[in-house]
Amino acid sequence: MAKERGLISPSDFAQLQKYMEYSTKKVSDVLKLFEDGEMAKYVQGDAIGYEGFQQFLKIYLEVDNVPRHLSLALFQSFETGHCLNETNVTKDVVCLNDVSCYFSLLE
């Protein structure tokens, strides 16, 4: 059975939860780095591309390397046309607000 684009598998979600159990970071702390800190270079309006999203995960989960399949599945789950319309960015971005809301709920 093919995996649908934009859905993370139960095993990916379990892996994400394990990372979060060991992380001491809060979404609000990581967002500050993206809003006016050293990671601001990745932000395009309220959007970030895949590279910025990977950096977000590394900082938030406090790991050196997030498995590609996990970061890609999560990134694809956030991709919507909503952010594209608001930021005038053409493709391959996710709304930083959506990402922060999701991880805040998981905290």
Z-matrix of the N, CA and C atoms (Angstrom, degrees):
N
C 1 1.449
C 2 1.530 1 108.84
N 3 1.297 2 117.66 1 129.61
C 4 1.457 3 122.40 2 -178.51
C 5 1.516 4 111.12 3 -75.59
N 6 1.305 5 114.63 4 141.51
C 7 1.458 6 120.29 5 178.03
C 8 1.526 7 108.72 6 -77.81
N 9 1.327 8 116.12 7 130.73
C 10 1.458 9 119.91 8 179.57
C 11 1.520 10 109.58 9 -73.74
N 12 1.317 11 115.92 10 139.98
C 13 1.457 12 121.54 11 177.74
C 14 1.529 13 108.73 12 -64.50
N 15 1.326 14 115.23 13 134.05
C 16 1.453 15 119.72 14 176.29
C 17 1.507 16 114.76 15 92.46
N 18 1.311 17 118.14 16 -0.88
C 19 1.456 18 120.61 17 177.55
C 20 1.513 19 109.06 18 -114.65
N 21 1.324 20 116.49 19 132.74
C 22 1.461 21 117.89 20 175.95
C 23 1.525 22 108.35 21 -93.57
N 24 1.290 23 114.72 22 145.84
C 25 1.461 24 120.35 23 -177.77
C 26 1.530 25 110.11 24 -75.31
N 27 1.326 26 117.06 25 160.14
C 28 1.467 27 119.85 26 175.98
C 29 1.537 28 112.42 27 -57.55
N 30 1.327 29 117.66 28 -36.18
C 31 1.466 30 119.55 29 178.96
C 32 1.530 31 111.27 30 -69.68
N 33 1.333 32 117.38 31 -36.79
C 34 1.469 33 120.32 32 175.56
C 35 1.523 34 110.46 33 -64.46
N 36 1.325 35 116.97 34 -42.22
C 37 1.459 36 120.86 35 179.05
C 38 1.533 37 110.55 36 -63.62
N 39 1.316 38 116.99 37 -41.52
C 40 1.471 39 120.84 38 178.03
C 41 1.524 40 110.61 39 -62.87
N 42 1.332 41 116.36 40 -40.04
C 43 1.458 42 120.49 41 178.50
C 44 1.530 43 110.24 42 -65.03
N 45 1.313 44 117.13 43 -41.60
C 46 1.453 45 121.70 44 177.67
C 47 1.530 46 110.72 45 -60.54
N 48 1.308 47 116.75 46 -44.29
C 49 1.462 48 120.50 47 178.97
C 50 1.523 49 111.58 48 -61.73
N 51 1.323 50 117.57 49 -37.85
C 52 1.474 51 120.33 50 178.61
C 53 1.521 52 110.84 51 -64.97
N 54 1.326 53 116.15 52 -42.45
C 55 1.461 54 119.13 53 176.13
C 56 1.524 55 110.28 54 -59.55
N 57 1.322 56 116.41 55 -43.88
C 58 1.460 57 120.86 56 -176.89
C 59 1.528 58 112.30 57 -66.30
N 60 1.305 59 117.44 58 -31.24
C 61 1.466 60 121.01 59 178.85
C 62 1.526 61 111.63 60 -60.62
N 63 1.316 62 117.14 61 -33.91
C 64 1.457 63 121.83 62 -175.84
C 65 1.526 64 113.43 63 -95.07
N 66 1.306 65 116.84 64 -11.41
C 67 1.458 66 120.30 65 -178.94
C 68 1.523 67 111.00 66 -80.67
N 69 1.314 68 115.73 67 141.05
C 70 1.465 69 121.02 68 177.13
C 71 1.524 70 111.71 69 -101.96
N 72 1.324 71 117.22 70 -2.14
C 73 1.464 72 122.24 71 -176.64
C 74 1.525 73 111.06 72 -80.73
N 75 1.316 74 114.31 73 150.39
C 76 1.463 75 122.82 74 172.50
C 77 1.524 76 107.89 75 -110.62
N 78 1.313 77 116.03 76 149.36
C 79 1.466 78 120.71 77 -179.87
C 80 1.527 79 110.49 78 -55.59
N 81 1.312 80 117.31 79 -42.92
C 82 1.467 81 120.69 80 -177.48
C 83 1.532 82 111.70 81 -59.35
N 84 1.328 83 116.97 82 -36.87
C 85 1.465 84 120.42 83 178.49
C 86 1.529 85 111.52 84 -67.18
N 87 1.315 86 115.83 85 -41.82
C 88 1.463 87 120.48 86 -179.37
C 89 1.526 88 110.39 87 -69.83
N 90 1.320 89 117.24 88 -38.83
C 91 1.468 90 120.63 89 178.94
C 92 1.520 91 111.89 90 -59.72
N 93 1.322 92 117.73 91 -36.18
C 94 1.466 93 121.01 92 178.91
C 95 1.521 94 110.83 93 -59.01
N 96 1.328 95 117.07 94 -37.04
C 97 1.463 96 120.83 95 178.15
C 98 1.525 97 111.66 96 -65.69
N 99 1.332 98 116.15 97 -31.90
C 100 1.455 99 120.52 98 -178.84
C 101 1.532 100 111.97 99 -86.19
N 102 1.306 101 117.11 100 -25.24
C 103 1.459 102 120.00 101 -178.67
C 104 1.519 103 112.09 102 -81.04
N 105 1.320 104 116.94 103 -46.46
C 106 1.459 105 118.93 104 -177.18
C 107 1.518 106 113.10 105 -144.48
N 108 1.303 107 116.25 106 20.44
C 109 1.454 108 120.57 107 -178.94
C 110 1.512 109 112.29 108 -114.66
N 111 1.308 110 113.83 109 -156.55
C 112 1.466 111 120.76 110 -174.14
C 113 1.528 112 114.50 111 -66.25
N 114 1.328 113 118.42 112 -16.32
C 115 1.462 114 121.16 113 -179.24
C 116 1.538 115 112.58 114 -98.76
N 117 1.324 116 117.27 115 4.91
C 118 1.466 117 121.39 116 -178.80
C 119 1.529 118 112.34 117 -59.91
N 120 1.321 119 116.80 118 -23.31
C 121 1.471 120 119.88 119 -179.49
C 122 1.529 121 112.54 120 -64.29
N 123 1.331 122 117.49 121 -18.60
C 124 1.465 123 121.69 122 -179.82
C 125 1.523 124 113.27 123 -87.50
N 126 1.321 125 117.49 124 -9.96
C 127 1.463 126 121.75 125 -173.39
C 128 1.523 127 110.62 126 -91.62
N 129 1.335 128 114.69 127 133.94
C 130 1.465 129 122.73 128 176.14
C 131 1.526 130 106.92 129 -124.69
N 132 1.320 131 117.83 130 91.67
C 133 1.463 132 120.17 131 -172.58
C 134 1.516 133 108.08 132 72.06
N 135 1.334 134 116.84 133 -117.90
C 136 1.471 135 121.40 134 174.58
C 137 1.527 136 110.07 135 -106.22
N 138 1.315 137 116.85 136 16.46
C 139 1.464 138 120.75 137 -173.96
C 140 1.522 139 110.93 138 -114.77
N 141 1.342 140 113.91 139 153.85
C 142 1.457 141 120.76 140 170.54
C 143 1.526 142 108.00 141 -134.37
N 144 1.304 143 115.55 142 147.39
C 145 1.453 144 121.23 143 176.81
C 146 1.524 145 110.39 144 -84.65
N 147 1.297 146 115.23 145 -175.79
C 148 1.466 147 120.82 146 -176.57
C 149 1.526 148 112.43 147 -61.84
N 150 1.327 149 117.13 148 -41.38
C 151 1.460 150 120.19 149 179.95
C 152 1.533 151 110.72 150 -62.53
N 153 1.317 152 116.84 151 -43.86
C 154 1.460 153 120.95 152 176.73
C 155 1.516 154 112.05 153 -64.40
N 156 1.332 155 115.82 154 -37.87
C 157 1.464 156 120.71 155 178.46
C 158 1.528 157 110.15 156 -64.06
N 159 1.326 158 117.07 157 -40.90
C 160 1.461 159 120.62 158 177.28
C 161 1.532 160 110.47 159 -61.77
N 162 1.319 161 116.45 160 -40.78
C 163 1.459 162 120.01 161 178.17
C 164 1.528 163 110.64 162 -65.10
N 165 1.334 164 116.46 163 -40.42
C 166 1.461 165 121.04 164 176.62
C 167 1.527 166 110.02 165 -57.06
N 168 1.328 167 116.66 166 -48.75
C 169 1.463 168 120.74 167 -178.99
C 170 1.527 169 111.63 168 -62.47
N 171 1.330 170 117.14 169 -43.52
C 172 1.468 171 120.44 170 -179.57
C 173 1.532 172 111.01 171 -59.36
N 174 1.322 173 115.81 172 -44.82
C 175 1.462 174 120.09 173 -178.52
C 176 1.517 175 110.28 174 -70.84
N 177 1.317 176 116.22 175 -47.84
C 178 1.461 177 120.66 176 -176.03
C 179 1.526 178 112.18 177 -65.08
N 180 1.314 179 116.69 178 -43.34
C 181 1.465 180 120.81 179 -177.82
C 182 1.526 181 112.59 180 -87.74
N 183 1.327 182 116.07 181 -7.17
C 184 1.463 183 122.54 182 179.23
C 185 1.530 184 112.37 183 55.65
N 186 1.317 185 114.62 184 51.87
C 187 1.460 186 121.41 185 176.71
C 188 1.523 187 108.72 186 -130.95
N 189 1.323 188 115.26 187 153.20
C 190 1.460 189 119.92 188 178.83
C 191 1.517 190 112.47 189 -78.09
N 192 1.333 191 115.66 190 -30.06
C 193 1.454 192 119.11 191 -175.41
C 194 1.528 193 110.11 192 -145.61
N 195 1.306 194 116.45 193 110.53
C 196 1.464 195 121.17 194 173.86
C 197 1.524 196 106.47 195 -84.87
N 198 1.332 197 118.63 196 129.57
C 199 1.466 198 119.77 197 179.63
C 200 1.532 199 111.47 198 -52.06
N 201 1.316 200 114.84 199 134.80
C 202 1.471 201 120.65 200 -176.04
C 203 1.525 202 111.70 201 -55.81
N 204 1.333 203 118.05 202 -42.67
C 205 1.463 204 119.52 203 -177.68
C 206 1.521 205 111.08 204 -62.90
N 207 1.339 206 117.21 205 -33.98
C 208 1.461 207 120.69 206 179.46
C 209 1.525 208 110.97 207 -73.50
N 210 1.321 209 117.54 208 -47.77
C 211 1.463 210 119.67 209 -178.90
C 212 1.527 211 111.21 210 -65.22
N 213 1.330 212 117.41 211 -38.06
C 214 1.463 213 120.39 212 179.08
C 215 1.531 214 111.22 213 -68.63
N 216 1.321 215 117.31 214 -41.81
C 217 1.467 216 120.39 215 178.44
C 218 1.524 217 110.77 216 -63.02
N 219 1.324 218 116.71 217 -42.51
C 220 1.460 219 120.13 218 178.28
C 221 1.528 220 110.99 219 -65.36
N 222 1.320 221 116.23 220 -45.32
C 223 1.471 222 120.26 221 179.35
C 224 1.520 223 110.33 222 -57.51
N 225 1.321 224 116.94 223 -47.97
C 226 1.464 225 120.83 224 -178.90
C 227 1.520 226 111.67 225 -64.16
N 228 1.322 227 117.55 226 -29.78
C 229 1.461 228 119.52 227 179.63
C 230 1.526 229 111.60 228 -70.12
N 231 1.332 230 117.36 229 -21.54
C 232 1.461 231 121.17 230 178.96
C 233 1.522 232 113.58 231 -94.11
N 234 1.314 233 118.26 232 -13.12
C 235 1.463 234 120.45 233 -177.47
C 236 1.521 235 111.05 234 -66.68
N 237 1.333 236 114.26 235 122.61
C 238 1.465 237 120.77 236 176.11
C 239 1.518 238 108.47 237 -144.38
N 240 1.291 239 116.51 238 164.11
C 241 1.456 240 120.89 239 175.30
C 242 1.517 241 112.12 240 -76.21
N 243 1.330 242 117.37 241 -16.71
C 244 1.467 243 122.55 242 -177.15
C 245 1.521 244 111.62 243 -54.90
N 246 1.289 245 116.77 244 -51.01
C 247 1.455 246 121.02 245 -176.77
C 248 1.524 247 111.01 246 -70.87
N 249 1.298 248 116.21 247 -34.47
C 250 1.461 249 119.78 248 179.76
C 251 1.516 250 111.27 249 -60.48
N 252 1.323 251 116.47 250 -43.59
C 253 1.454 252 120.84 251 -178.72
C 254 1.520 253 112.05 252 -66.26
N 255 1.319 254 117.17 253 -36.50
C 256 1.458 255 120.74 254 -177.05
C 257 1.520 256 113.28 255 -78.55
N 258 1.316 257 118.52 256 -26.95
C 259 1.459 258 120.54 257 -173.64
C 260 1.526 259 113.31 258 -106.45
N 261 1.317 260 118.07 259 -6.19
C 262 1.463 261 122.40 260 -176.67
C 263 1.529 262 112.18 261 60.73
N 264 1.312 263 116.82 262 24.20
C 265 1.461 264 122.29 263 174.97
C 266 1.518 265 106.37 264 -92.94
N 267 1.297 266 116.89 265 141.23
C 268 1.452 267 118.89 266 -169.96
C 269 1.516 268 116.24 267 -79.50
N 270 1.332 269 119.23 268 -37.66
C 271 1.467 270 119.19 269 -176.23
C 272 1.514 271 111.51 270 -168.62
N 273 1.327 272 114.73 271 172.43
C 274 1.465 273 122.70 272 172.00
C 275 1.527 274 114.44 273 57.13
N 276 1.317 275 115.53 274 41.50
C 277 1.458 276 120.65 275 174.74
C 278 1.516 277 109.26 276 -133.86
N 279 1.334 278 114.99 277 161.41
C 280 1.458 279 121.71 278 173.23
C 281 1.523 280 107.77 279 -128.87
N 282 1.316 281 115.69 280 154.11
C 283 1.459 282 120.49 281 178.30
C 284 1.521 283 109.95 282 -75.66
N 285 1.291 284 115.65 283 125.00
C 286 1.459 285 120.58 284 178.20
C 287 1.524 286 110.37 285 -61.82
N 288 1.316 287 116.92 286 -33.46
C 289 1.458 288 121.08 287 178.06
C 290 1.528 289 111.15 288 -63.77
N 291 1.335 290 117.06 289 -42.19
C 292 1.469 291 120.84 290 178.06
C 293 1.530 292 111.02 291 -62.94
N 294 1.326 293 115.70 292 -42.97
C 295 1.461 294 121.33 293 179.79
C 296 1.529 295 110.04 294 -62.39
N 297 1.323 296 116.14 295 -45.72
C 298 1.468 297 119.30 296 -178.31
C 299 1.529 298 111.53 297 -66.02
N 300 1.322 299 117.58 298 -38.53
C 301 1.471 300 120.20 299 177.86
C 302 1.529 301 111.06 300 -63.07
N 303 1.317 302 116.27 301 -44.45
C 304 1.475 303 120.97 302 -178.97
C 305 1.523 304 110.93 303 -60.64
N 306 1.333 305 116.54 304 -51.01
C 307 1.454 306 119.39 305 -177.33
C 308 1.526 307 111.66 306 -70.41
N 309 1.321 308 117.94 307 -30.90
C 310 1.467 309 120.48 308 175.68
C 311 1.524 310 110.41 309 -62.94
N 312 1.319 311 116.77 310 -40.03
C 313 1.462 312 120.46 311 177.99
C 314 1.527 313 111.45 312 -65.17
N 315 1.319 314 116.30 313 -37.46
C 316 1.466 315 119.82 314 179.41
C 317 1.525 316 112.63 315 -71.20
N 318 1.335 317 116.63 316 -25.92
C 319 1.462 318 119.73 317 178.01
C 320 1.511 319 109.15 318 -65.21
